[in-house]
Amino acid sequence: MCAATSGYQGKSVLVIDHAPKAAAKIRISGGGKCNFTNLDVSPSHYLCQNPHFVKSALSRYPSAAFIELVERHGLEYEQRELGKLFCKERASDLIQILRTECDWAGVEVMTHCAIDQVAFTNQQYLISTSHGEFTADKLVVATGALSFPKLKASGIGYEIAKQFGLNVIPTSPGLVPLVFEGKWQERIAALSGLALDVNVSCGTHAFKEAILFTHTGLSGPGILQISNYWQLGKTIEIDLLPGLVVVEELKVLKKSGQPVQKWLNQYWPKRFTQAWLEWFPIENQLSNVPDEMLIDYAHQLTHWTLYPSDTAGYDKAEVTLGGVDTDEVSSKTFEAKKQPGLYFIGEVLDVTGHLGGYNFQWAWASGVACGLAL
Ligand SMILES: Cc1cc2nc3c(=O)[nH]c(=O)nc-3n(C[C@H](O)[C@H](O)[C@H](O)COP(=O)(O)OP(=O)(O)OC[C@H]3O[C@@H](n4cnc5c(N)ncnc54)[C@H](O)[C@@H]3O)c2cc1C
C-alpha cells in the first residue's frame, strides 16, 4: 500500500523482501481467506502506549477506502460476524490486487533479497543486501514483527530503530493461545476440540466470543483477544453463561426441582457439563441447597477464574505487542522525529489491533499515510 501510493506520486520505489513470495501473511491469514478489514474500525480497537497515535491515519484511510479499492478490482468478499470482511475465494486474490496496484504505480518488487545492514551517509540511506547495495533518499521500514517466524518474520525493524536511537517498547506475543500446566492442563486437554460461547475478561477488558479447548490450553477468538491484555501472573475470568442472571435461574431451578445437569445441557455441550460438574460438584436437585450456596455457585459459573502459565509464544501468535515507540514517529507521515527520511509503518510500530481485520487495516492506513508523505 505504501509502495503503490508513493509510486502513484511519481516516486521511484523499490520493495525489498527476503521472503520467496511477497505478502506471506495475507496468504495464510483468516484460514486462507484473509480477514482484510472490518466495517467498524475505531481507535478503541487498538493497543498502543499513545492511544491517540492511530487516529490520524485511520481517519484518513478508513476501512471504506480499502473496500472501495478491492471492489474496484472486482474482489468478491463476504461479511462475517462482528463486521469482519473476508475474501470469498482465496486470500491470494487480494495479494494480486496489491501486486497490480504496485505494477500500475511502477513499483519494483525484489523478493529473496535479505537486508544485511542499513547506514546513513551523505544524506542517503545505504542498504546492504544479499543482492548488493542500494541507495535511497528515503527508507520505509515495513518489516513487521516477530510473530510467525516460519513466514520469515524478523526483528530487523527494531534493530534499525535502535541503530538510529529510537526507543523500542518491549515486545511480547499477541493474539495468541494461552497454555496451562498441571491439573488444569490435563482437564482442558481432555476436552480438546470443544468450543463454548462465553464472555472472557482480564482486568477491565472483556470479549464476548468463543473459546476453544486444545491439547495445550485455551484458544479461539475470545482467548486470542484477551491474550493482548494478559500478562504472566494475571488471571483470566470466564462467564460461562453470558446474558443470564444465573443466581435467579438457580433459584427458579430450586423451586421447580429440575436437575442442574439438564439445565446446563441447554447451554453447553454435554461433555462440558459432565466435566464441570466433576470439577465443581453440586447437588443435582437444588431443593435442599441454601440460597447462600446458590449465590456462590452462580459466581463460580460467571467468574470461572483460570491461571494461564504462559502464552503459546511467537510461533503461534498472530501479532506482536510493543515495537517502535510511537512517540518517536509522526502520526501523520510516520517519519522518525530524530532521523529525517526514515519511516516506520505497520506492525513494527507499537500498534496492535484486536482480532477482526484491524491489524491489516492498520497496515493499509499507515502505509497510505506514509506513501503520501514520501
Ligand atoms: C497466522 C496469522 C494470521 C493473521 N490473520 C490476520 C487477519 O485475518 N486479519 C488481520 O487484520 N491481521 C491478521 N494477521 C496479522 C497481520 O498479518 C499483520 O498485522 C500484518 O501482516 C502486518 O503487516 P506488515 O506489513 O507490517 O508486516 P508483515 O506482513 O509481517 O510484512 C513484513 C515483511 O517484511 C519482510 N522482512 C522481515 N524481515 C526482513 C529482512 N530482514 N529483510 C527483508 N525482508 C524482511 C517479511 O518477509 C515480510 O514480507 C495475522 C497474522 C498471522 C501470523
The ligand as an SDF file (V2000), in Angstrom:
LIG
                    3D

 53 58  0  0  0  0  0  0  0  0999 V2000
   -1.3420  -16.6250   11.1280 C   0  0  0  0  0  0  0  0  0  0  0  0
   -1.6930  -15.1770   11.0480 C   0  0  0  0  0  0  0  0  0  0  0  0
   -2.9890  -14.8110   10.6960 C   0  0  0  0  0  0  0  0  0  0  0  0
   -3.3390  -13.4570   10.6610 C   0  0  0  0  0  0  0  0  0  0  0  0
   -4.6110  -13.1250   10.2930 N   0  0  0  0  0  0  0  0  0  0  0  0
   -4.9620  -11.8180   10.2250 C   0  0  0  0  0  0  0  0  0  0  0  0
   -6.2560  -11.4480    9.7490 C   0  0  0  0  0  0  0  0  0  0  0  0
   -7.0570  -12.2920    9.2880 O   0  0  0  0  0  0  0  0  0  0  0  0
   -6.5850  -10.1300    9.7790 N   0  0  0  0  0  0  0  0  0  0  0  0
   -5.7070   -9.1600   10.2060 C   0  0  0  0  0  0  0  0  0  0  0  0
   -6.0560   -7.9800   10.2010 O   0  0  0  0  0  0  0  0  0  0  0  0
   -4.4590   -9.4850   10.6030 N   0  0  0  0  0  0  0  0  0  0  0  0
   -4.0630  -10.7780   10.6070 C   0  0  0  0  0  0  0  0  0  0  0  0
   -2.7930  -11.1120   10.9990 N   0  0  0  0  0  0  0  0  0  0  0  0
   -1.8520  -10.0160   11.3370 C   0  0  0  0  0  0  0  0  0  0  0  0
   -1.3020   -9.3890   10.0480 C   0  0  0  0  0  0  0  0  0  0  0  0
   -0.8420  -10.4180    9.1960 O   0  0  0  0  0  0  0  0  0  0  0  0
   -0.1620   -8.4210   10.3480 C   0  0  0  0  0  0  0  0  0  0  0  0
   -0.5410   -7.4980   11.3240 O   0  0  0  0  0  0  0  0  0  0  0  0
    0.2260   -7.6750    9.0670 C   0  0  0  0  0  0  0  0  0  0  0  0
    0.6570   -8.5950    8.0870 O   0  0  0  0  0  0  0  0  0  0  0  0
    1.3390   -6.6690    9.3570 C   0  0  0  0  0  0  0  0  0  0  0  0
    1.7290   -6.1100    8.1360 O   0  0  0  0  0  0  0  0  0  0  0  0
    3.2040   -5.5200    7.9590 P   0  0  0  0  0  0  0  0  0  0  0  0
    3.2960   -5.1200    6.5230 O   0  0  0  0  0  0  0  0  0  0  0  0
    3.5050   -4.5300    8.9910 O   0  0  0  0  0  0  0  0  0  0  0  0
    4.1830   -6.7660    8.2290 O   0  0  0  0  0  0  0  0  0  0  0  0
    4.2620   -8.2000    7.5210 P   0  0  0  0  0  0  0  0  0  0  0  0
    3.0030   -8.5270    6.7970 O   0  0  0  0  0  0  0  0  0  0  0  0
    4.7510   -9.1230    8.5590 O   0  0  0  0  0  0  0  0  0  0  0  0
    5.3710   -7.9910    6.4130 O   0  0  0  0  0  0  0  0  0  0  0  0
    6.7310   -7.8010    6.7590 C   0  0  0  0  0  0  0  0  0  0  0  0
    7.5760   -8.2150    5.5870 C   0  0  0  0  0  0  0  0  0  0  0  0
    8.9350   -7.8820    5.8900 O   0  0  0  0  0  0  0  0  0  0  0  0
    9.7550   -8.9320    5.4240 C   0  0  0  0  0  0  0  0  0  0  0  0
   11.0160   -8.9290    6.1900 N   0  0  0  0  0  0  0  0  0  0  0  0
   11.1610   -9.1270    7.5220 C   0  0  0  0  0  0  0  0  0  0  0  0
   12.4710   -9.0830    7.8530 N   0  0  0  0  0  0  0  0  0  0  0  0
   13.1640   -8.8490    6.7110 C   0  0  0  0  0  0  0  0  0  0  0  0
   14.5550   -8.7150    6.4110 C   0  0  0  0  0  0  0  0  0  0  0  0
   15.4960   -8.8230    7.3510 N   0  0  0  0  0  0  0  0  0  0  0  0
   14.9190   -8.4860    5.1170 N   0  0  0  0  0  0  0  0  0  0  0  0
   13.9610   -8.3910    4.1460 C   0  0  0  0  0  0  0  0  0  0  0  0
   12.6360   -8.5120    4.3670 N   0  0  0  0  0  0  0  0  0  0  0  0
   12.2340   -8.7360    5.6470 C   0  0  0  0  0  0  0  0  0  0  0  0
    8.9450  -10.2040    5.6320 C   0  0  0  0  0  0  0  0  0  0  0  0
    9.3740  -11.2300    4.7670 O   0  0  0  0  0  0  0  0  0  0  0  0
    7.5210   -9.7180    5.3240 C   0  0  0  0  0  0  0  0  0  0  0  0
    7.1530   -9.9490    3.9770 O   0  0  0  0  0  0  0  0  0  0  0  0
   -2.3900  -12.4510   11.0010 C   0  0  0  0  0  0  0  0  0  0  0  0
   -1.0840  -12.8290   11.3200 C   0  0  0  0  0  0  0  0  0  0  0  0
   -0.7290  -14.1690   11.3370 C   0  0  0  0  0  0  0  0  0  0  0  0
    0.6940  -14.5410   11.6810 C   0  0  0  0  0  0  0  0  0  0  0  0
  1  2  1  0
  2  3  1  0
  2 52  2  0
  3  4  2  0
  4  5  1  0
  4 50  1  0
  5  6  2  0
  6  7  1  0
  6 13  1  0
  7  8  2  0
  7  9  1  0
  9 10  1  0
 10 11  2  0
 10 12  1  0
 12 13  2  0
 13 14  1  0
 14 15  1  0
 14 50  1  0
 15 16  1  0
 16 17  1  0
 16 18  1  0
 18 19  1  0
 18 20  1  0
 20 21  1  0
 20 22  1  0
 22 23  1  0
 23 24  1  0
 24 25  2  0
 24 26  1  0
 24 27  1  0
 27 28  1  0
 28 29  2  0
 28 30  1  0
 28 31  1  0
 31 32  1  0
 32 33  1  0
 33 34  1  0
 33 48  1  0
 34 35  1  0
 35 36  1  0
 35 46  1  0
 36 37  1  0
 36 45  1  0
 37 38  2  0
 38 39  1  0
 39 40  1  0
 39 45  2  0
 40 41  1  0
 40 42  2  0
 42 43  1  0
 43 44  2  0
 44 45  1  0
 46 47  1  0
 46 48  1  0
 48 49  1  0
 50 51  2  0
 51 52  1  0
 52 53  1  0
M  END
$$$$
